Structures are given as structure tokens and as C-alpha cells.
Amino acid sequence: MQEQQFEDLKKRAGEESSKADSLNSLNEIKAKFVGKNGEITALLKGMKDIPFESRASYGKNVNALKEEVSAIFVKKEQELKAREREDRFKKEAVDITLPGKRFEVGGLHPLNIVRNKIIEAFSSLGFEVFEGPEIDSDYYCFQALNIPKDHPARDMQDTFYINDNILLRPHTSPGQVRTMENKKPPIKILSPGRVYRADDDASHSPMFHQIEGLVVDKGVSLCDLKGLLDEFVKLIFDEDTKTRFRPSYFPFTEPSVEVDVTCCKCHGKGCGLCKNTGWIEILGAGVVNKKVLEMSGIDSEKYSGLAFGLGIERITMIKYGISDIRTLFESNVKFLEQFNRR
Ligand code: PHE
């Protein structure tokens, strides 16, 4: 009779637990049998009502039953855990054959790459950087550079005026004046920045970038300018690049020169880039006009100066073989990416 009852109980525990589809439901079933108020726990509690002589065997049997039923639960629990783990693995599975997601990294604009290279080259020659204002007065942009009102040289830089006296600077040369007014020689500075002119075609943009260079010291001459620029072009282009000076005119330098370099594509032989001349113009320069030194408060008997002004766009276009300046301002990622290949 008791044996049958135990067998039934074991059978039910097996049947019910086999239906459990999660650890939670198994725990509920477990509680029904071996929990605090479970059936088997009740059997153990009922031991006190069993006649003394059969108590020992009763206790043994209930304990055996409890062990067997517990074993059923343990087995089921392991099964459920294994299944849950498998389900989780399936859900979290990663297809390692899929191509990875590319992480896009930004890069410097070609104009900034070249600007940094130019500044680096001149820094290695002892130059410091000074940035002047983009909106400046007629005095700094023209008069202090020996370009009086109505001077024809103003036409070369047809300009954006804010009023009669204030304008978007057409070149970085006002940086020369501002430096000389504030610094005593020896002076060796670079003044980079944006400049503005009413120009717009494949090689001119209404906004572009220049770097002005200025050296003021005792006894500097055109020879020093030649030596300085020879060194500079080797750092920016190739080791074998040569320079050539052609006479030119700027009101703020005397004498003035235009500086050409041997074409970086054909190395002087002649090609489409240099229009078959073997040479490419890269900048304007000269010995600072004594009048400009004097107007900025520098004794022109004691000191002399060198100045040069280069267009960053122009150097960039020559260096990378870019034929239309506008591509530098269109923000086309396909174009810009080429300069930042790692
Ligand atoms: N400011 C001149 C220009 O923009 C360049 C230049 C600078 C020439 C310094 C001589 C000396 O064309």
C-alpha cells in the first residue's frame, strides 16, 4: 500500500517534470514535491505518526524516494539548462564570414596638408607663425605697402570692400606691416591665411589661401632670398627642384621678382603642366621697399628685408597635378579621400 503510494508519487514527479519547459516551471513542480510544503516533505513530517517498529524502514524508504525524485529533477534541470544555453548561442551567433563594418576616419584637406608642410619647412629654417586679421583696413592692405589710393596696382587685386576704408584682405602682405610695427628686428615670420579677390575661373577662386614670409635683419639681400627659396622648394617638391628669378613689379618690394621652379612632373624637360617651358611660377617676392620699412618704423639705413607671398592652392595644384582650383572647394569626399590614403 505504502509502496504503491511512493511509486505513484515518483511517477507523477517524472511525468510533471517532463512537461516543464523552463527552469521556472520546473522549480514550481520541484516545490510541490520536495519544497517546504511539498508532498515528500509532508511524508517526512508524518514520521511521528508511524508506529515505532516500522518507523526506521519508513524513514529509509521516504529518504530513498526523496533521493530518486530529486535525481529526476536534477536530470531535468540539466536538460533545460543545456537547451537554454544552446538557444542563447544560436541567438548570439556571429557570422564570421560576413565582411566587417568599415570605420570611416577623417583626414586633412589637401590645402591643410600643404599648408602644414610649408609651415614645417619654414619652421625648420627658423620662421615663426603670425596670423593677421582677414578683414583689414585700406591702410594695412594698401597704403602701408606703398600702394596709395588710385594706384593702378590696386586693379590687380580687385577687392571686396565692406566700406570705403575696410575690406576683405586681398593678400597676406598686411601681415608684414603688422609684424614690423610690433616686433624689433631680427624678424623671421610666416603669415598664413585666407585672402579674397573678385576672381573666379579654373585657376582663380574668390577666396584662397596665401602664406606671407618676411625676414628683416642687418644686411639681408636678394641672394639670401634665393638661398632661402632654393632650400624651401627642395623641402616641398623634390630634392632636385631648382628655382629661377624673373624681374617683376610689386609696389612693396624693390627689386621684385617672380619665382619659378623646375616642373615637378617633367623635371624641366617640358610637358603639359609647365606648358612646355620646363618651369612653373610659384610665388612673388622681393627685397622689402625702404619706404615700407620706414612707414612701419624700421630704420632702413640699418636694416633690410625680404618678403615673399605664395598661394597655397597654387602649390597644391602643382604638387598633386590638379587642373581646376574649384575641385579644392567642392567637398567631394571621393576627391578628398585620395590625399589621405593610409
Ligand atoms: N602680395 C603679393 C600678391 O598677393 C605677393 C608678394 C608678397 C609679393 C610679398 C612680393 C612680396 O600677389
Residues whose N, C-alpha, C, O or C-beta is under 5 A from the ligand:
A	BS01	LIG	P170 H171 S173 F250 T253 G284 A285 G286 A307 F308 G309
